[in-house]
């Protein structure tokens, strides 16, 4: 409110009480089209897009499909395509288990995720988060900040609660993320970010304790995608937005001004 920002937080298909997408839908493309339709419904034109984790893919895809709607893309714990076995092997066990499963055995993943969601419900969210981020001191510490704990536990009700489990939607999203060829999407994003007139900046905020994007993997991404503006934080992990939100909003606020 102090910054004069309006934050739109979509509930994607299959989460909360929303209807799942049809089985034959082009899953990732439909999610991006849903985001554009939401902007139309709310009467907004071009906006900066802030993503968390693997949702960087959806931000890029929204730009590819509706470039007229995207002013900038800011990716907290930004993710780029996982392209080599080594990049999966560097991940912590939980992330490797889910993401490599989506890439190499997608037909099995929905059953694995359903079991994981049931385990999280049985363990409790605090114990489950500490298990998932067991090797990231930054993420475990971030989660225990009272405001962060409240935001994550309350916010995750749309994904997992006593009355609801979004394991199917989550599985379909991860499979789309890991099995889609990003080549054209990233090429389009690169051109937009480097053009002289009205560029679309792409800014990544990455922590060096991220259990998915290892520091060596991040260095590989920096070499392969030098057109992205990387902001690196040694004391943060995958939950970087919840720890460094002031830095991120400081960057986002001027990009949200309609006179830019």
KABELMO-V370459 format. One record per residue. N is the residue number from 1. SS is DSSP state (~ for helix, > for strand, _ for the rest). PSI is psi in whole degrees, 0 to 359 (999 if undefined). Layout:
n=N ss=SS psi=PSI
n=N ss=SS psi=PSI
This chain:
n=1 ss=_ psi=319
n=2 ss=_ psi=328
n=3 ss=_ psi=354
n=4 ss=_ psi=29
n=5 ss=_ psi=145
n=6 ss=_ psi=122
n=7 ss=_ psi=122
n=8 ss=_ psi=120
n=9 ss=_ psi=100
n=10 ss=_ psi=144
n=11 ss=_ psi=112
n=12 ss=_ psi=163
n=13 ss=_ psi=130
n=14 ss=_ psi=352
n=15 ss=_ psi=153
n=16 ss=_ psi=229
n=17 ss=_ psi=14
n=18 ss=_ psi=155
n=19 ss=_ psi=133
n=20 ss=_ psi=154
n=21 ss=_ psi=150
n=22 ss=_ psi=151
n=23 ss=_ psi=329
n=24 ss=_ psi=1
n=25 ss=_ psi=146
n=26 ss=_ psi=98
n=27 ss=~ psi=303
n=28 ss=~ psi=318
n=29 ss=~ psi=320
n=30 ss=~ psi=322
n=31 ss=~ psi=317
n=32 ss=~ psi=318
n=33 ss=~ psi=326
n=34 ss=~ psi=321
n=35 ss=~ psi=317
n=36 ss=~ psi=320
n=37 ss=~ psi=324
n=38 ss=~ psi=318
n=39 ss=~ psi=320
n=40 ss=~ psi=314
n=41 ss=~ psi=322
n=42 ss=~ psi=356
n=43 ss=_ psi=32
n=44 ss=_ psi=145
n=45 ss=_ psi=246
n=46 ss=_ psi=136
n=47 ss=> psi=152
n=48 ss=> psi=140
n=49 ss=> psi=125
n=50 ss=> psi=122
n=51 ss=> psi=157
n=52 ss=> psi=130
n=53 ss=~ psi=224
n=54 ss=~ psi=352
n=55 ss=~ psi=354
n=56 ss=~ psi=326
n=57 ss=~ psi=317
n=58 ss=~ psi=325
n=59 ss=~ psi=315
n=60 ss=~ psi=320
n=61 ss=~ psi=322
n=62 ss=~ psi=318
n=63 ss=~ psi=319
n=64 ss=~ psi=319
n=65 ss=~ psi=328
n=66 ss=_ psi=71
n=67 ss=~ psi=339
n=68 ss=~ psi=351
n=69 ss=~ psi=349
n=70 ss=> psi=120
n=71 ss=> psi=325
n=72 ss=> psi=161
n=73 ss=> psi=121
n=74 ss=> psi=124
n=75 ss=> psi=107
n=76 ss=> psi=126
n=77 ss=_ psi=47
n=78 ss=_ psi=144
n=79 ss=_ psi=140
n=80 ss=_ psi=172
n=81 ss=_ psi=135
n=82 ss=_ psi=116
n=83 ss=_ psi=346
n=84 ss=_ psi=154
n=85 ss=~ psi=326
n=86 ss=~ psi=324
n=87 ss=~ psi=327
n=88 ss=~ psi=320
n=89 ss=~ psi=333
n=90 ss=_ psi=340
n=91 ss=_ psi=156
n=92 ss=_ psi=162
n=93 ss=~ psi=319
n=94 ss=~ psi=315
n=95 ss=~ psi=319
n=96 ss=~ psi=318
n=97 ss=~ psi=313
n=98 ss=~ psi=311
n=99 ss=~ psi=319
n=100 ss=~ psi=325
n=101 ss=~ psi=319
n=102 ss=~ psi=325
n=103 ss=~ psi=315
n=104 ss=~ psi=335
n=105 ss=_ psi=61
n=106 ss=~ psi=334
n=107 ss=~ psi=339
n=108 ss=~ psi=336
n=109 ss=~ psi=315
n=110 ss=~ psi=324
n=111 ss=~ psi=321
n=112 ss=~ psi=317
n=113 ss=~ psi=320
n=114 ss=~ psi=318
n=115 ss=~ psi=320
n=116 ss=~ psi=319
n=117 ss=~ psi=319
n=118 ss=~ psi=321
n=119 ss=~ psi=316
n=120 ss=~ psi=320
n=121 ss=~ psi=325
n=122 ss=~ psi=318
n=123 ss=~ psi=329
n=124 ss=_ psi=149
n=125 ss=~ psi=324
n=126 ss=~ psi=311
n=127 ss=~ psi=322
n=128 ss=~ psi=316
n=129 ss=~ psi=319
n=130 ss=~ psi=328
n=131 ss=~ psi=315
n=132 ss=~ psi=322
n=133 ss=_ psi=31
n=134 ss=_ psi=328
n=135 ss=_ psi=4
n=136 ss=_ psi=98
n=137 ss=~ psi=322
n=138 ss=~ psi=316
n=139 ss=~ psi=320
n=140 ss=~ psi=318
n=141 ss=~ psi=320
n=142 ss=~ psi=316
n=143 ss=~ psi=330
n=144 ss=_ psi=357
n=145 ss=_ psi=125
n=146 ss=~ psi=316
n=147 ss=~ psi=324
n=148 ss=~ psi=316
n=149 ss=~ psi=313
n=150 ss=~ psi=315
n=151 ss=~ psi=317
n=152 ss=~ psi=319
n=153 ss=~ psi=315
n=154 ss=~ psi=316
n=155 ss=~ psi=329
n=156 ss=~ psi=358
n=157 ss=~ psi=330
n=158 ss=~ psi=343
n=159 ss=_ psi=318
n=160 ss=> psi=121
n=161 ss=_ psi=181
n=162 ss=_ psi=338
n=163 ss=_ psi=352
n=164 ss=_ psi=142
n=165 ss=> psi=123
n=166 ss=_ psi=33
n=167 ss=~ psi=325
n=168 ss=~ psi=312
n=169 ss=~ psi=319
n=170 ss=~ psi=315
n=171 ss=~ psi=315
n=172 ss=~ psi=323
n=173 ss=~ psi=315
n=174 ss=~ psi=319
n=175 ss=~ psi=316
n=176 ss=~ psi=319
n=177 ss=~ psi=317
n=178 ss=~ psi=342
n=179 ss=~ psi=357
n=180 ss=_ psi=139
n=181 ss=_ psi=114
n=182 ss=_ psi=359
n=183 ss=~ psi=306
n=184 ss=~ psi=322
n=185 ss=~ psi=314
n=186 ss=~ psi=326
n=187 ss=~ psi=317
n=188 ss=~ psi=320
n=189 ss=~ psi=320
n=190 ss=~ psi=313
n=191 ss=~ psi=316
n=192 ss=~ psi=325
n=193 ss=~ psi=335
n=194 ss=~ psi=355
n=195 ss=_ psi=150
n=196 ss=_ psi=321
n=197 ss=_ psi=128
n=198 ss=_ psi=56
n=199 ss=_ psi=158
n=200 ss=_ psi=98
n=201 ss=_ psi=145
n=202 ss=> psi=118
n=203 ss=> psi=125
n=204 ss=> psi=136
n=205 ss=> psi=109
n=206 ss=> psi=140
n=207 ss=> psi=144
n=208 ss=_ psi=358
n=209 ss=_ psi=24
n=210 ss=_ psi=124
n=211 ss=_ psi=346
n=212 ss=_ psi=310
n=213 ss=_ psi=92
n=214 ss=_ psi=155
n=215 ss=~ psi=322
n=216 ss=~ psi=322
n=217 ss=~ psi=318
n=218 ss=~ psi=319
n=219 ss=~ psi=323
n=220 ss=~ psi=319
n=221 ss=~ psi=320
n=222 ss=~ psi=323
n=223 ss=~ psi=322
n=224 ss=~ psi=329
n=225 ss=_ psi=66
n=226 ss=_ psi=348
n=227 ss=_ psi=350
n=228 ss=_ psi=141
n=229 ss=> psi=108
n=230 ss=> psi=130
n=231 ss=> psi=115
n=232 ss=> psi=135
n=233 ss=> psi=108
n=234 ss=_ psi=334
n=235 ss=_ psi=15
n=236 ss=_ psi=163
n=237 ss=_ psi=217
n=238 ss=_ psi=336
n=239 ss=_ psi=32
n=240 ss=~ psi=326
n=241 ss=~ psi=321
n=242 ss=~ psi=342
n=243 ss=~ psi=322
n=244 ss=~ psi=29
n=245 ss=~ psi=329
n=246 ss=~ psi=316
n=247 ss=~ psi=318
n=248 ss=~ psi=316
n=249 ss=~ psi=330
n=250 ss=~ psi=325
n=251 ss=~ psi=322
n=252 ss=~ psi=321
n=253 ss=~ psi=309
n=254 ss=~ psi=335
n=255 ss=~ psi=342
n=256 ss=_ psi=352
n=257 ss=_ psi=129
n=258 ss=_ psi=343
n=259 ss=_ psi=8
n=260 ss=_ psi=999
